[in-house]
């Protein structure tokens, strides 16, 4: 197993009025290929900022990020967009589904961008919807689904292109306890099957415990980086 993600001296400073606020204050982190890394910490600790930096959704003020051997902090927007498309999957707390598309069309979107023909991408997207227990809603649009159902479609979309890394921001925040357990175990099964590295921000201790690396942030700094040598599983 090699290093999939490496950050060095990662800083993010926001300007609030006349003041500068350090959301990240020099983060050095290595995440191995195939690891499930859970990022935890109090509100305002820098969890989501770090996730956004790693995912290439925000530029750091200072420092470097290397993913799969590529220095993403040196890429221009066009190269970064292509790199994300080919290597990364995202699970957003706010779903980010396209309202005019059905569940299966939303789940298949990453495959459409990669040029896969419609029959193949619909078949694979349908398989991912089945893994998330949402296949009965395949032809429904987001407005016809509950928040939890929409989140499951978003999770299916993240896995459909078999990315090297999946970034997840509170991926089960809109699910009840029973569904959280089912969906997380389905996610862990897919991560293991395809050797995907997953980086997940969560405030739920039960979900954090499913990782084999737990990184705790406080005031934009890593205060704990714990490696757990066991098979990830969810006990809710």
N, C-alpha and C positions, 0 to 999 in steps of 0.2 A: 504493500500500500504506500503510495506516495502522498505528498502534500497537494491537496486540491485548491485550498485557499490560503494565502499568506498576506497579512497586512503588516506594514512597518510604519511606525510613527504617525498613525492616522489621526488627523485633527479636523474638526469642523467647528468653525466660529461663525455665529450669527450676529448681526448687528441689530440691536433692539433700541431704537432711538439713538442716543449718543453712547450707549454702552455696548460692549462686546461680550457675548455669552458663549462659552465653550461647551458645545454639546458633546464633543469628543475631545479628550485632552491627551492624545498620544496613545493609540491602541496598537499593540503588537500581538498578533494572533495567528496561529496556524491550525488549520482544520484538515484532517486527513481524508483521503478519498474513501467514500462509503460511510463516513461518520454521520451520525445525527447529532448536530450541535444545537443545544437549546440555550437561548440568550434570555436571561432573567434579570430583574432589578426593579426598584421602585419606579413609579411614574416620574418621568423627567431624568432618568438615569442615563439615557442615550441609546436605549435598546433599538427603537425604530430608526433612529438616525444611523446607527451602525448597519442595520439591515439594508437600508436604502443605499448607503455607500457601497456595500458589498455587491448589491444587485445592479449597480451602475445607474440608479435612478437619481442620485445626487452626486455632485462632485465634492471631494474633500477639499478643505482649505490647504491642507498639507499632508504629505505621506503618500504611500503607494499601496496598491492592491494588485495582487497577481492571482489569477484564477486559471486553472488548467494550463499553467505555464505561460499564460499571456498577461502582460501588464496592462490591465484595463484602464488604469488611470492615465496612460499615455495615448489612448485611442481617441480619435475625433468622433463626432456624433454618428457619422455614417458607419464607421467600423464597429463602434460600440453597439449600435442597433443590430447589426448583422451578427456580432458575437452573442448578444443576448438571445437572438432568435435561434441560433444553432446550438447553444449550450445551456441556457438557463430556463427555468420554469418559475412561475410566480403564483402565490396564493394570497389574495388581498382580503383584508377584513371587510372591505366594502364591495366585494364580489367582482365589480368591473365587467359585468356581462353586457353584451350589446342588445338593447331592448328589441330590436327588429328581428333578431335571429332566434331560432329554437334552441333548446338545450343541446341537442346533438350538433347543431351548427356552431354554437358557441364553443363546445368542447373540442371541435375539430379545427378551430381557427389556426392554431400553430402549424398544423399540417397543410392547411391551404397556403400559408405564407411560404412553406418550404417547397411547394409545387406538386405535392402528392395528388393523384387523381381523386375525384369525389367519392367514388365507390369505396376505395381503399381507406380514405380518411374517415368516412362515415362509419365503416365497419370497426375501425380501431376506436373511434370516439364512443361508439355504442358499447364496446367492451369496457371502456373506462367508466362509463355511466353505470354499467352493471356492477362493477367493482365497488362503486359508491352507493349502490342500492337505489338508484334514481332512474333506472331505465324506463320505468312507466311514464316518466315525464319527458321523454326524448323529443316529442313533437310540440311541447309547450314552450311558450315564450316566458321570459323572466317575470312579467307582470302576472302570469298565471301560476306562479310558484311562490311558496313561502320563502322566508329568508334562509332557513336551514337547507331547503332544497336548492336554492340558488348557490349557496356556498359549496354544496356537494358538486354541482356542475363546474364551479370554479376550480375545485380540486381535481376533478377529472381532466379539465383543460390543462392543468399544470403538468400532469403526467403523460399526456397523450403523445408527445414528441420524444419521450425517453431522454430528457435532458441530463446533462452531467450533474447539475446542481439545481435544487429547488429551494427557493426562499419563501418562507411562510410567515405572515404577520397575524398572530392570533387566529390560526386557521379554523378553530372550532368555536369561535366566540359567539356564533349565532345558532349553536346546536344545543339540544338538551343533553343531559348526562348520558342517557343510554345511547343516543345517536353519536355523541362524542366518542364513546368507546368503540363503537362499530367503525366509524369513519377513520379514527386514528389507527386502529389496527389494520384497516385496509390500506392506509397510507404507508404504514411500516412494512407491510407485506410487499408493496410495490417497490419501495426504496431498496429493500433487501434483494428482491428478485432481479432488479436491473442495476444494482450497484450504484445507486444514486446517492450523492451527498446532499443532506438536507440541513438547512439552517433555519431554525424556527424561533421566533420571538413569542413568549407566552408569559402570562402572570399566574397561570395555573400550575401549582406544584406537582399535581398528579401527571400533567402533560410533560413538564420539565423532566420528570423522573424517567420518561421513556427514552431520553437521549443517552448516548454513550459519552458525550462531552457536555458539561454544563458550565456556561460562562456567565458570571455574575458581574453586572456593571453598577457603579455608583459614581455620580458626578462625572460621567464621561470617561471613567477609567475602569479597567478590569481589576476587580478586587479578589476574584477567585476564578480559577480555570481547572475544573475537576474532571478527570477522566474516569469513567465507570466501565469496568470490563465485564459486561454481561450483555445478553441478548435484549434489545429494546422490546418492551411490551407496555401496554396501557392497562392500568388497574385504576378504575374510576370509582 
